[in-house]
Amino acid sequence: MSKADQIFIDMCKDILENGTSTEGEKVRPHWEDGTPAYTIKKFGVVNRYNLAEEFPILTLRRTALKSATDELLWIWQRKSNNIHDLNSHIWDEWADENGSIGKAYGYQMGVKHQYKEGMMDQIDRVIYDLKNNPFSRRIMTNIYVHQDLHEMNLYPCAYSMTFNVTQKKGDDKLTLNAILNQRSQDVLAANNWNVVQYSVLVHMLAQVCDMKVGEFVHVIADAHIYDRHVDLIKELITREPKPAPKFWINPEIHDFYDFTPDDVKVEGYETGPQITNIPIAI
């Protein structure tokens, strides 16, 4: 059984059984027909994934690894805020007539900052520190920039990554661990998508910095199931999980900027049927 599936099932049961409802409250999200989009929510969900043991992709239903990786690289590698640089349509709702989502996500990753070592953006700073100061407790990114929020078409949901390196006794290589902080998450639409994306990122950074992968910790301040997703979630978590697939990353890539979505894949990936036409609150 996939451990990622069990974590997902336990989280969903906890939200449904112990969460609180926003029904009747003043909420910002709404459905396409204008109806308020209420949720059942749980505060402070923390899920831990040992990437050295298993790649945490759901088998209950298929998660599109290459599309998730493409979006990750759109933000972290291409540092783009334009949907024309993205090979999917998941950001179309928040793009203007030119395809821009404003000063959000990839835009913030591309901004250069002054450090003692010179001008670097956040990604290059992370890679520099992992290679040169691996035991620093300051290796992190943050794209929730208050001065630019008014120019973002959507405030960042997954907004901060903190990297932490450990030296395991007897290992010849260092181990890369990471924490993703997320202010808000639509559990059905986005939970495993984000888990897969940032697990891929940890694998990529570990490889280019000559490290092993360790733990990926996902912290969600507001983990919620939308009212129109409840029945879909209830059906999904009754499915029988399948064995976790094997993760492959192209061992020939040693520069983060050389990775493409084709450089990662999962082998032996068996899943339950896909859930189609998931309504998305906007």
C-alpha positions as CSV (number, residue, x, y, z in Angstrom):
1,M,0.0,0.0,0.0
2,S,1.2,3.5,-0.8
3,K,1.9,5.5,2.4
4,A,0.9,8.7,0.6
5,D,-2.5,7.2,0.1
6,Q,-2.9,6.4,3.7
7,I,-1.8,9.9,4.7
8,F,-4.3,11.4,2.3
9,I,-7.1,9.1,3.6
10,D,-6.4,9.9,7.2
11,M,-6.3,13.6,6.5
12,C,-9.6,13.6,4.7
13,K,-11.3,11.6,7.4
14,D,-10.0,14.0,10.0
15,I,-11.3,17.0,8.1
16,L,-14.7,15.5,7.5
17,E,-15.1,14.2,11.0
18,N,-13.4,16.9,13.0
19,G,-13.3,20.0,10.8
20,T,-15.4,23.1,11.0
21,S,-17.8,24.5,8.4
22,T,-17.8,28.0,6.9
23,E,-21.4,27.6,5.7
24,G,-23.3,30.9,6.3
25,E,-20.1,32.9,6.8
26,K,-18.8,35.7,4.5
27,V,-16.4,33.9,2.1
28,R,-14.4,35.1,-0.9
29,P,-14.4,32.0,-3.1
30,H,-17.5,31.3,-5.2
31,W,-18.6,28.8,-7.9
32,E,-19.0,29.7,-11.6
33,D,-22.7,30.2,-11.0
34,G,-22.0,32.8,-8.4
35,T,-22.9,30.6,-5.4
36,P,-20.6,31.0,-2.4
37,A,-18.1,28.2,-2.1
38,Y,-18.2,26.9,1.5
39,T,-15.8,24.5,3.0
40,I,-15.2,22.0,5.8
41,K,-11.7,23.1,7.1
42,K,-9.1,21.9,9.5
43,F,-6.4,24.2,10.9
44,G,-2.8,23.3,11.0
45,V,-2.5,20.0,9.1
46,V,1.0,18.6,9.0
47,N,1.9,15.7,6.8
48,R,5.4,14.0,6.7
49,Y,6.7,12.1,3.7
50,N,10.0,10.1,3.7
51,L,11.2,10.6,0.2
52,A,14.0,8.0,0.8
53,E,11.4,5.3,1.2
54,E,8.7,6.2,-1.3
55,F,7.7,8.8,-3.8
56,P,4.4,10.2,-2.4
57,I,2.1,10.2,-5.5
58,L,-1.5,9.0,-4.9
59,T,-2.7,5.7,-6.4
60,L,-6.3,6.3,-5.4
61,R,-6.5,8.4,-8.5
62,R,-3.9,9.5,-11.0
63,T,-1.8,12.6,-10.4
64,A,-0.3,14.0,-13.6
65,L,3.4,14.0,-12.8
66,K,4.7,15.7,-15.9
67,S,2.1,18.5,-15.8
68,A,2.8,19.0,-12.1
69,T,6.5,19.2,-12.8
70,D,6.0,21.6,-15.7
71,E,4.1,24.0,-13.4
72,L,6.9,23.7,-10.8
73,L,9.6,24.5,-13.3
74,W,7.4,27.4,-14.6
75,I,7.7,28.9,-11.2
76,W,11.1,27.8,-9.9
77,Q,13.2,27.4,-13.1
78,R,11.6,29.6,-15.8
79,K,10.6,32.1,-13.1
80,S,7.6,33.1,-15.2
81,N,4.3,34.8,-14.3
82,N,2.9,34.3,-17.8
83,I,0.6,31.4,-18.7
84,H,2.0,31.4,-22.3
85,D,5.1,29.8,-20.8
86,L,3.1,27.1,-19.2
87,N,1.9,23.9,-21.0
88,S,-1.5,23.7,-19.2
89,H,-4.5,25.9,-18.6
90,I,-4.7,25.7,-14.8
91,W,-3.8,29.4,-14.3
92,D,-6.1,30.7,-17.1
93,E,-8.7,32.0,-14.6
94,W,-6.2,34.4,-13.0
95,A,-4.4,35.7,-16.1
96,D,-5.0,39.1,-17.8
97,E,-5.4,39.7,-21.5
98,N,-1.6,39.4,-21.9
99,G,-1.3,36.1,-20.0
100,S,0.2,37.6,-16.9
101,I,-0.8,36.7,-13.4
102,G,0.8,39.8,-12.0
103,K,3.7,40.0,-9.6
104,A,3.1,36.5,-8.3
105,Y,4.8,33.1,-8.1
106,G,7.6,33.0,-10.7
107,Y,7.9,36.8,-10.8
108,Q,9.0,36.8,-7.2
109,M,11.4,33.9,-7.8
110,G,13.1,35.9,-10.5
111,V,13.7,39.1,-8.4
112,K,17.3,39.5,-7.6
113,H,18.4,40.5,-4.1
114,Q,21.7,41.8,-2.7
115,Y,23.7,39.4,-0.6
116,K,27.3,39.5,0.7
117,E,28.1,37.2,-2.2
118,G,26.5,39.4,-4.8
119,M,23.1,39.7,-6.5
120,M,21.1,36.5,-6.7
121,D,17.4,35.5,-6.9
122,Q,15.9,33.2,-4.3
123,I,16.5,30.0,-6.3
124,D,20.1,30.7,-7.0
125,R,20.6,31.6,-3.4
126,V,19.2,28.3,-2.2
127,I,21.4,26.4,-4.6
128,Y,24.4,28.4,-3.6
129,D,23.8,27.8,0.1
130,L,23.1,24.1,-0.3
131,K,26.5,23.8,-2.1
132,N,28.5,26.2,0.1
133,N,26.7,26.5,3.4
134,P,24.7,23.3,3.7
135,F,24.2,23.4,7.5
136,S,22.8,27.0,7.4
137,R,19.4,27.3,9.0
138,R,18.6,30.2,6.7
139,I,18.1,28.3,3.4
140,M,14.5,29.3,2.4
141,T,12.3,31.0,-0.1
142,N,9.3,33.3,0.4
143,I,7.0,34.6,-2.3
144,Y,4.4,36.2,-0.1
145,V,5.7,39.7,-0.5
146,H,3.3,42.2,1.1
147,Q,4.4,45.2,-0.9
148,D,3.4,43.4,-4.2
149,L,0.2,41.7,-3.1
150,H,-1.9,44.4,-4.7
151,E,-0.3,43.5,-8.1
152,M,-0.9,39.8,-7.8
153,N,-3.9,38.3,-9.5
154,L,-3.9,35.5,-6.8
155,Y,-2.1,35.6,-3.5
156,P,0.4,32.7,-3.2
157,C,-1.1,29.6,-1.6
158,A,2.1,27.6,-1.3
159,Y,4.4,30.5,-0.4
160,S,7.5,29.3,1.4
161,M,10.1,26.5,1.3
162,T,12.6,25.9,4.1
163,F,15.5,23.5,3.4
164,N,17.4,21.7,6.1
165,V,20.5,19.5,5.6
166,T,21.4,16.6,7.9
167,Q,24.4,14.3,8.1
168,K,23.2,10.8,8.9
169,K,25.7,8.6,10.7
170,G,27.5,6.3,8.3
171,D,26.3,8.1,5.2
172,D,28.8,9.4,2.7
173,K,26.4,12.0,1.4
174,L,24.4,14.7,3.2
175,T,20.6,14.4,3.3
176,L,18.3,17.2,2.0
177,N,15.0,17.8,3.9
178,A,12.4,20.4,3.2
179,I,9.2,22.0,4.6
180,L,6.5,23.5,2.4
181,N,4.4,26.1,4.1
182,Q,1.0,26.6,2.6
183,R,-1.6,29.1,3.8
184,S,-4.6,27.5,2.1
185,Q,-5.3,24.3,0.2
186,D,-8.2,22.8,-1.8
187,V,-7.6,19.2,-0.7
188,L,-9.3,17.5,-3.6
189,A,-8.0,19.6,-6.4
190,A,-4.5,20.5,-5.2
191,N,-3.2,18.4,-2.2
192,N,-1.3,15.6,-4.0
193,W,-0.5,17.9,-6.9
194,N,1.5,20.1,-4.5
195,V,3.0,17.2,-2.6
196,V,4.2,15.7,-5.9
197,Q,5.6,19.0,-7.2
198,Y,7.7,19.8,-4.2
199,S,8.8,16.2,-3.7
200,V,10.2,16.5,-7.3
201,L,11.9,19.7,-6.4
202,V,13.6,18.1,-3.4
203,H,14.8,15.3,-5.6
204,M,16.1,17.7,-8.2
205,L,17.9,20.0,-5.7
206,A,19.4,16.9,-3.9
207,Q,20.8,15.5,-7.2
208,V,22.4,18.8,-8.4
209,C,23.9,19.4,-4.9
210,D,25.1,15.8,-4.6
211,M,22.9,14.9,-1.7
212,K,20.4,12.2,-0.8
213,V,16.7,13.0,-0.3
214,G,15.2,12.9,3.2
215,E,11.9,14.1,4.6
216,F,9.4,16.4,2.9
217,V,7.1,18.0,5.5
218,H,3.9,19.7,4.3
219,V,2.3,22.3,6.6
220,I,-1.1,23.6,5.7
221,A,-2.7,26.4,7.7
222,D,-6.2,25.9,6.2
223,A,-6.8,22.5,4.7
224,H,-10.3,22.4,3.3
225,I,-12.8,20.3,1.4
226,Y,-15.3,22.4,-0.6
227,D,-19.0,21.7,-0.2
228,R,-19.3,20.4,-3.8
229,H,-16.3,18.1,-3.3
230,V,-17.5,16.3,-0.2
231,D,-19.2,13.3,-2.0
232,L,-16.2,13.0,-4.4
233,I,-13.8,12.8,-1.4
234,K,-16.0,10.3,0.4
235,E,-15.9,8.0,-2.6
236,L,-12.2,8.5,-3.3
237,I,-11.1,7.5,0.2
238,T,-13.1,4.2,0.1
239,R,-10.9,3.0,-2.8
240,E,-8.2,0.4,-2.2
241,P,-4.7,1.9,-2.4
242,K,-2.2,0.3,-4.7
243,P,1.6,-0.2,-4.3
244,A,3.7,3.0,-4.6
245,P,5.4,3.3,-7.9
246,K,9.1,3.7,-8.3
247,F,10.4,7.2,-9.0
248,W,13.0,7.9,-11.6
249,I,15.0,11.1,-12.2
250,N,17.5,11.5,-15.0
251,P,20.9,10.9,-13.4
252,E,22.6,12.8,-16.2
253,I,21.3,16.2,-15.0
254,H,23.6,18.1,-12.7
255,D,22.4,21.7,-13.4
256,F,18.9,22.6,-12.0
257,Y,18.3,24.7,-15.1
258,D,18.7,21.7,-17.4
259,F,15.8,19.7,-16.0
260,T,12.6,19.2,-18.1
261,P,9.4,17.4,-17.2
262,D,10.7,14.5,-19.3
263,D,13.5,14.0,-16.7
264,V,11.2,12.5,-14.1
265,K,8.8,9.6,-14.3
266,V,7.1,7.0,-12.2
267,E,7.5,3.3,-13.1
268,G,4.8,0.8,-12.3
269,Y,2.2,3.5,-11.6
270,E,-1.2,1.8,-11.2
271,T,-4.2,3.9,-10.1
272,G,-7.9,4.0,-9.5
273,P,-10.1,5.8,-12.0
274,Q,-9.6,9.5,-12.5
275,I,-12.1,12.0,-11.1
276,T,-13.1,14.3,-14.0
277,N,-14.7,17.7,-14.2
278,I,-13.9,18.7,-10.6
279,P,-15.6,22.0,-9.9
280,I,-13.0,24.7,-9.0
281,A,-13.9,27.6,-6.7
282,I,-12.7,31.0,-7.9
